[in-house]
Every structure is written in C-alpha cells, then in structure tokens.
C-alpha cells in the first residue's frame, strides 16, 4: 500500500527518509532507520575527512540495506567523499547546493542517486535540469536553514513543477502516519524527517539535549533567526540564541571566525581554503561572503548541544514539530507506528470513498 516511486528508486521498504543532520546522523542512527524499513542519510559535512570512510564502513557493518551520504559541495573533502561513495556502493547522495554538473555526472555514471534538498519550485526545476533523480522539498516548518513558505503550500507547487519528472519527497513538519498520508495526497512520493529521528533512542544526541527538545511544548518557541549566519534558521529559543539575537554584528563576526578556525580540524580546511569557500559561496548568488564566513560559526556552536550535551551553550536546530513530540521511540517503533497509522488512514479514506451498499 505504501510502495511509491521513491521506494523503488532507493530500494527501501517504506517511503520514509531520515535526513542527514550534522553531529546527529551517525552510523547507528542511519542503520537503525534503514533496518526499520526507511532510508537513512549519513551526515558527511561534519565528519573529519579521515573518519568519513570509517563511518561509511560502520553503516555497512550494521545494515545490509541501502543508505545515503550527505555532503556540502564547498567542503574541502567533497571530491574525496564522492570517490568514497562510488567506491563503497553507497546508494544515494543528498546536498543543498548543487555540486556542479561534472560531479553530478560522475555520480550518476556510477549509478549513485542524486537527491538534493530545495526550498522553492525554481530550485527544484534547476536541480532536475542538472540531473537530480529526486528532490526533497522542505517547507518553512522544517529545522535548520529554511524558507518562509509553509509545507502545505510549497509541496503542491513543486509537484506541479517537477513531479511528473522525478519523485518528490516532502519535508518540514512530519512525524506520523497522518502526515505521510497527507504528503501522498498532495502527490509526493514520501516524507523526510529530521527532528523526529533526532528524538529516537538510536540518536547519539545526549539525553540532556534531547530533554530540552521534549520540554519544548509550544511550536511558537521554535523560531526562525538570522543571528547565526545571517540566513534564516529555525531553532528552539534558548539562552545562547537569546544572547546571539542581541549581539552586535562585529561580535557575531568575531565569534564566527573563531569557531570557523576551530572547525578546520573537522574539514581539513586551511585559512586560505576557508576564505576561498566563502568567496565561492558568495559567487553562487546564495549568500554574501560575510554570511559564508559566518556559516562556519554554526557547526561548532551546534556541537556544544549535540555532542557535548550542553543545550544552554549551543543552539538547537529544530523543526516546529518538536513542539508536539513527547516521547523517545526506537527507529523500529517510530517507523512501524507511522506505517501502521498511514495504512489505517488510507483504508478509512478508501471506505469513505466506497461506502458499502
């Protein structure tokens, strides 16, 4: 009942994707998602170059199901990650900014599925023109960098634009079977979830940080802020974010440069390459050079919460859906519950459409 173009393309049992959250989507979470019938993406943008291959192999040790890898085209080891993905037979890659036609062609020639995340119909159209095999579309309710158009309006727009060409995966505000059925009703081929998988037993996020998410009972507390890097990001309001909101532009830039240099040990980047990446990002038209430099601020501050277990000293990227999540389930329990509820809803809708004589 839940077989779609997405399950056929990715080789997963259910049309449910676990997104690649930095510091969160580790081998255990990815394998747990895949073993439960979903499709998991390993976070590649916050892993040191010499550890990326190790984590790919760890996923393969924990599951025989297909999985994906996420990376950022501007990270210094992007080409190495592409080579690793091809060498180890990884099923798919996800990315936000296009890695360029040459890199996409190399991936596709090797049979790797290219599945970018977009936030507007025009971005989806461009992604398909560049060779995307599927697109994940995140509405404004989603966590991290996000747009302003609600999922309910954005998904049908993108489906009208590219849905007859490639599978469309809906993201932003999903947590249960009702959401999956709604996405299918719009014409999507599946859903992608980040925050809901962050709040699972397999998630490596420390318990103190998970509790801060569970304690957030009001979706309106999960705001969109530009304090991190000048770009809109949805996060749970906490002590650090409140301070950043009040900080001067100079103080933000100083913090960003300090954290950007600290982040070099994870990416292998030199000061020169960090500046080159900033310039390249600004030339792409997506951001200014100053914003690009400040974007290096995010991973180290997020790490405080997601790795060190200090939710007051780090930011908490989150979809608004965290405001209505009150339990930690295993990946198997979560996906099983979504599938069961979705099938029940579909059967009820079918009964309404075809009432007994």
ZAMARGU-4260 file (C-alpha; in steps of 0.2 Angstrom, whole numbers, plus 5000, padded with zeros to 4 digits):
<rodrens>
0) 5000/5000/5000 | 5015/5012/5003 | 5025/5007/4988 | 5030/5023/4978 | 5042/5029/4965
5) 5053/5033/4980 | 5054/5016/4987 | 5058/5009/4970 | 5071/5022/4967 | 5080/5020/4984
10) 5077/5002/4987 | 5069/5004/5004 | 5053/4996/5011 | 5044/5012/5016 | 5044/5030/5009
15) 5051/5037/5024 | 5068/5046/5024 | 5079/5050/5039 | 5088/5067/5035 | 5107/5070/5037
20) 5108/5081/5052 | 5125/5087/5057 | 5133/5078/5073 | 5116/5068/5074 | 5115/5056/5058
25) 5129/5044/5063 | 5131/5026/5058 | 5120/5019/5072 | 5105/5031/5068 | 5107/5028/5049
30) 5107/5009/5051 | 5093/5009/5063 | 5082/5019/5051 | 5087/5008/5036 | 5084/4992/5046
35) 5067/4998/5051 | 5062/5000/5033 | 5066/5018/5030 | 5081/5026/5021 | 5094/5035/5031
40) 5107/5048/5026 | 5124/5049/5034 | 5130/5067/5039 | 5146/5070/5029 | 5148/5088/5032
45) 5153/5087/5050 | 5165/5072/5049 | 5184/5074/5048 | 5190/5068/5031 | 5199/5053/5038
50) 5184/5047/5048 | 5171/5048/5033 | 5176/5032/5026 | 5176/5024/5043 | 5158/5029/5046
55) 5153/5023/5029 | 5160/5006/5033 | 5152/5006/5050 | 5135/5008/5042 | 5138/4994/5031
60) 5143/4983/5046 | 5126/4987/5054 | 5115/4985/5040 | 5114/4977/5023 | 5100/4989/5017
65) 5104/5004/5005 | 5108/5021/5013 | 5114/5038/5008 | 5128/5051/5012 | 5125/5070/5013
70) 5139/5082/5009 | 5142/5100/5005 | 5150/5105/4988 | 5161/5118/4996 | 5169/5107/5010
75) 5187/5104/5006 | 5185/5085/5005 | 5169/5085/4994 | 5178/5076/4979 | 5185/5063/4992
80) 5168/5060/4998 | 5161/5057/4980 | 5175/5045/4977 | 5171/5035/4993 | 5153/5035/4989
85) 5156/5027/4972 | 5170/5015/4979 | 5158/5008/4993 | 5142/5007/4983 | 5133/5020/4993
90) 5115/5021/4985 | 5112/5040/4986 | 5119/5057/4990 | 5110/5072/4996 | 5115/5090/4996
95) 5108/5108/4997 | 5119/5117/4985 | 5122/5108/4968 | 5140/5100/4967 | 5140/5105/4949
100) 5137/5096/4933 | 5153/5087/4932 | 5152/5080/4949 | 5134/5075/4947 | 5138/5067/4930
105) 5152/5057/4939 | 5139/5051/4952 | 5126/5047/4940 | 5138/5037/4929 | 5142/5027/4944
110) 5124/5023/4947 | 5123/5034/4963 | 5106/5043/4965 | 5107/5062/4967 | 5094/5069/4979
115) 5096/5087/4983 | 5086/5097/4996 | 5077/5113/4989 | 5065/5126/4996 | 5057/5134/4981
120) 5049/5127/4964 | 5063/5136/4954 | 5076/5127/4964 | 5068/5111/4961 | 5067/5114/4942
125) 5085/5119/4941 | 5090/5103/4951 | 5081/5092/4939 | 5089/5101/4925 | 5106/5097/4932
130) 5102/5079/4934 | 5093/5076/4951 | 5085/5059/4952 | 5073/5065/4966 | 5071/5081/4976
135) 5067/5083/4994 | 5057/5099/4997 | 5057/5107/5014 | 5044/5119/5020 | 5045/5133/5032
140) 5041/5122/5047 | 5057/5112/5045 | 5073/5114/5056 | 5089/5122/5052 | 5091/5133/5036
145) 5073/5135/5030 | 5062/5146/5019 | 5046/5155/5023 | 5033/5145/5013 | 5023/5133/5023
150) 5024/5114/5018 | 5006/5113/5014 | 5008/5127/5000 | 5026/5123/4994 | 5024/5104/4991
155) 5010/5105/4979 | 5019/5119/4970 | 5035/5109/4967 | 5025/5093/4962 | 5016/5104/4949
160) 5033/5109/4943 | 5043/5093/4943 | 5033/5079/4950 | 5030/5071/4933 | 5049/5070/4930
165) 5056/5064/4947 | 5050/5058/4964 | 5046/5072/4976 | 5050/5070/4995 | 5040/5081/5007
170) 5049/5088/5022 | 5045/5100/5036 | 5033/5096/5050 | 5031/5077/5048 | 5031/5065/5062
175) 5017/5052/5060 | 5006/5042/5048 | 4994/5056/5046 | 5007/5067/5039 | 5013/5053/5027
180) 4996/5051/5020 | 4994/5070/5018 | 5010/5071/5008 | 5005/5056/4997 | 4988/5065/4994
185) 4997/5081/4988 | 5006/5070/4976 | 5023/5067/4985 | 5031/5050/4984 | 5036/5050/5003
190) 5042/5061/5018 | 5058/5066/5025 | 5060/5069/5044 | 5075/5076/5054 | 5069/5082/5071
195) 5058/5066/5073 | 5073/5055/5071 | 5084/5066/5082 | 5072/5061/5096 | 5074/5042/5094
200) 5083/5030/5105 | 5097/5027/5092 | 5101/5046/5090 | 5118/5050/5098 | 5112/5066/5105
205) 5115/5067/5124 | 5100/5065/5135 | 5101/5082/5142 | 5099/5090/5125 | 5085/5078/5120
210) 5076/5083/5135 | 5077/5101/5130 | 5068/5097/5114 | 5055/5086/5123 | 5052/5100/5136
215) 5048/5112/5121 | 5029/5111/5122 | 5025/5126/5111 | 5029/5126/5092 | 5029/5145/5093
220) 5045/5144/5104 | 5054/5136/5089 | 5058/5152/5079 | 5067/5157/5063 | 5083/5168/5067
225) 5096/5176/5057 | 5108/5178/5072 | 5119/5163/5067 | 5125/5167/5050 | 5113/5180/5043
230) 5102/5167/5034 | 5086/5161/5041 | 5087/5146/5053 | 5074/5138/5063 | 5079/5134/5081
235) 5072/5132/5098 | 5074/5148/5108 | 5087/5145/5122 | 5100/5155/5132 | 5113/5156/5119
240) 5101/5160/5105 | 5094/5174/5115 | 5112/5181/5118 | 5116/5180/5099 | 5100/5189/5095
245) 5106/5204/5105 | 5125/5203/5099 | 5132/5216/5088 | 5137/5212/5070 | 5156/5214/5075
250) 5154/5202/5090 | 5145/5189/5079 | 5159/5190/5066 | 5172/5188/5079 | 5163/5173/5086
255) 5161/5166/5069 | 5179/5167/5064 | 5185/5159/5080 | 5173/5145/5078 | 5177/5144/5059
260) 5195/5141/5063 | 5191/5128/5076 | 5180/5119/5063 | 5195/5117/5052 | 5201/5101/5061
265) 5184/5093/5055 | 5185/5098/5037 | 5204/5099/5035 | 5202/5117/5028 | 5216/5130/5029
270) 5213/5148/5032 | 5215/5151/5014 | 5203/5137/5009 | 5190/5144/5021 | 5191/5161/5013
275) 5190/5153/4996 | 5175/5143/5000 | 5167/5159/5007 | 5171/5168/4990 | 5164/5153/4980
280) 5148/5153/4990 | 5145/5171/4988 | 5148/5170/4969 | 5135/5156/4968 | 5122/5170/4972
285) 5115/5161/4988 | 5124/5171/5001 | 5137/5185/5004 | 5155/5182/5008 | 5152/5188/5026
290) 5137/5177/5028 | 5148/5162/5021 | 5162/5166/5034 | 5149/5167/5047 | 5141/5150/5042
295) 5157/5142/5049 | 5150/5148/5066 | 5136/5135/5066 | 5144/5118/5067 | 5154/5122/5082
300) 5140/5130/5092 | 5128/5116/5087 | 5141/5104/5093 | 5140/5111/5110 | 5122/5104/5111
305) 5123/5089/5100 | 5139/5081/5106 | 5144/5089/5122 | 5127/5089/5130 | 5126/5107/5134
310) 5110/5113/5127 | 5111/5130/5135 | 5128/5134/5127 | 5124/5128/5110 | 5110/5131/5098
315) 5096/5119/5095 | 5091/5117/5076 | 5073/5111/5076 | 5058/5109/5066 | 5042/5116/5073
320) 5036/5098/5075 | 5047/5096/5091 | 5033/5106/5100 | 5021/5091/5098 | 5034/5077/5101
325) 5033/5070/5118 | 5042/5053/5118 | 5058/5044/5113 | 5055/5029/5102 | 5067/5017/5093
330) 5068/5019/5074 | 5059/5002/5073 | 5045/5008/5084 | 5044/5025/5075 | 5043/5019/5058
335) 5031/5004/5062 | 5019/5017/5070 | 5020/5028/5055 | 5017/5014/5043 | 5003/5007/5054
340) 4994/5023/5056 | 4996/5028/5037 | 4988/5011/5032 | 4974/5013/5044 | 4971/5031/5037
345) 4971/5025/5019 | 4959/5011/5022 | 4947/5023/5031 | 4948/5035/5016 | 4945/5021/5004
350) 4930/5016/5014 | 4923/5034/5014 | 4926/5034/4995 | 4917/5017/4993 | 4904/5015/5006
355) 4896/4998/5007 | 4879/4997/4998
</rodrens>
